[in-house]
Amino acid sequence: MGGVVEVKQRIEQLRSLLNYHNHRYYVLDSPEISDEEYDELMRELSQLESEHPELITSDSPTQRIGAPPAEEFGVVEHPEPLLSLANVFSYEDLAAWHRRASNLLGGSDFDLVCEPKIDGLAVALTYIDGLLVTGATRGDGYRGENITQNLKTVRSIPLSVSGKKAPPKFEVRGEVYIPKEGFRKLNEERAREGLPLFANPRNAAAGSVRQLDSSITAKRPLDIFVYGLGPVEGKAVPDTHWEIMQYLKSLGFKVNPEITLCRTIDEAEEYHQKWVEGRESWPYEADGMVVKVNSIAFQGELGAVAHEPRWAIAYKFPAVQGTTRLIDIGINVGRTGSLNPYAILEPVRVGGVVISSAALHNEEDIHRKDIRIGDTVIVQRAGEVIPEIVSPVVSKRTGKEKVFHMPSHCPVCGAEVIKPEDEAMHRCTNSACPSQALEKIKHFVSRGAMDIDGVGEKLCQTLFEQGLVKDVADLYYLKDKKEQLLGLEKMADKSVSNALDSIDASRDRPLARVIFALGILHVGEEYAELLAENFLSVDELSKASQEQLLSLPSIGPKIADSIVTFFRQKGNKRVIKKLRKAGVKLGKEKVEEAKPEELPLAGLEFVITGKLKSSARSEAEARIKALGGKASSDVTKKTSYVVVGADPGSKVAKAGKLGVKRINEAEFMELLTQSSKAK
Ligand code: IVH
């Protein structure tokens, strides 16, 4: 592309195109272009930005991918507190709330707005001159955590809004949540990876936005509904809640389509009834309906008492709970050897579905809730998918209930069970435990892993039980056992060739999938991707030292340890060797070395002054060089950037004098990350 002016224009054009399509896709749910076309625009923008890092802005759509891990979150003081809501559970109590408000307003009539009360977590987003500058959690209502980087990864949160329409400074409040479907998938993935499951979508959302590594947040299916304005400066905004919501929608924010204007309390009751019946079909969890006084002036008059506004109330939906008996506690052994307890329940109907089992996360959890075998228990459908036990009904105890203890030996293979001190789960110590072996095979063929769709869970079980597949590598040797396959029940010619074809097609899956498919404890899809970005092959990864692994972002000692241990085990070494022999691709093609002048930082000269927090100076300089840039120690007119660390020296002043651009460590790291990606 031609001169800098043209590049700048194209970058701006690409950004507004991407923002437009992003809004259509994530907020309006009505895309105009295909995912491929969107990706193509994004690629072009990333490319141009890596060639012109000085043109990267904080609201560029490329900035949604996450920033380097934070050590901890900063504190944000809320200029106006984020209040909570009082609850009511019946029409009578709702009517009483309404009467009180009406009395306080001197008997005036007033409109109401009803909206679903989303089960997520409250956030406050501050925009200055149209740009998202801060995103914070509610915290204690007065002080929250600064989670701006993480919220920037939520696609339905606009990074910028039209400067003309928006006030120069304003705060939007809303609820960040994970939709039911995304929650189901996230937990499915975690189950496959042997990670503890999230109890409900709210916990999953809260856990996701509080990740120190925002690239993990970026992979979580987070969404938002905004539900109000905080402080606004410099421009008049509408004077009713209803119009404010329309106004926010016009600025590009996502407003819940269910929100309804009601003239009377009976109309609100009608909506409540309707929503109680219909909420199962909503794509997100809601635990009630928020009823708000529409007029902002009236809201002001009503004010708040004890952190709760008098102008709004949460009218809860009846809980989807039921009572039944806990017959026994069973145990499943997972692929990583974890002993997963589950409740065997007397079948009970809860919210239209019959429940006969429920997840019990681990022994500690069972004891914390004081759940005993034989107890009458309250069960609840959480997150619409996994039923859970809320608590025992202690008053119904007969004295015959039994306290549960994890077995000391694996219920499948009889090997010793241990509980690592820093983990909640008990584990079977036998890596050849049949249950683990079968679960490993199921994991290997699954969708996020090698994606062998001709071999489902049932077939895995049969193959394993018949001794045809003892480990994952055996799958690739099945083609020599066609006769035996055809002899299996329900295996016709077609399904055999289907299975063999899809096994064959899985030989050249990308490295990240292969790493994930190996089933290394604690290495889920996200970490597998990270490892694949940093190692060329399984072989190279298997030789990595603990220190080498720890130097990667977001890999802690637990994961590093697990990787090193995995590759040390003889059984695993053997399986990898067998996979290689079978022609399974265990690495990526070596990337052609780019010519130095084509590297993203070519022609740029950096001077680092002061101490860097994230890496040693020598390491940072090595990264600059690897990306085609030059690192030097003297500031001259030729210097492109002075990177200012902690306690910088006189070089900062010199840069100022010479008009050399100064950037802080975070900006510098971002530049390196972006450039590495471009490379
Ligand atoms: S209004 C003072 N509207 O519920 C008004 N809150 O229990 C408070 N919530 O912290 C907020 N959906 O996290 C409002 N449509 C909605 C909401 C909503 C969910 C949450 C919010 C708040 C909590 C209060």
Residues whose N, C-alpha, C, O or C-beta is under 5 A from the ligand:
A	BS01	IVH	L83 S84 L85 E115 P116 K117 I118 L121 A122 E175 Y227 V290 P309 A312
